């Protein structure tokens, strides 16, 4: 009887492991759970301020509206590169949506969520199905490797002077109170 119980538990464990590995939503739920218990906090203390020429880096939304990062000086910019198929991206979106909801009415902050696949129809459908309000864009120009190397998710925060104040490749919990305070400091800084 012990042998049967042991094999059943091993079989269940292997099945759960395979589900987490091969089902993006299952992996996202697992990663989201890890975020909620304190893993994946963005490290804002070690952020460096790095100058970048943002002029000509353009993104467009499904309405055809184009944003040039160079035109956003004077605003804090939250830029996130993601994809619908990316489990870490899916896992961090609830925290990003919470942050977006907190700052979306602040005229000093701009949020840009760039679908790395450039499929705005699929990306907007994903946002609608998940009940996220996040503004989705696609790349319309070359993006320097200093900003995006292809790792998903990648999040950057530009200060009002257009300098990189925060860059993180990988999953992070952006609903953390410290991160909100970090954004508020950038907003009030000149």
PyMOL commands that set and color helices and strands:
alter all, ss='L'
color gray80, all
select helices_A, chain A and resi 2-22+24-36+69-72+87-103+120-130+177-188
alter helices_A, ss='H'
color red, helices_A
select strands_A, chain A and resi 58-60+66-68+76-82+109-115+136-139+154-158+164-169
alter strands_A, ss='S'
color yellow, strands_A
deselect
rebuild
show_as cartoon
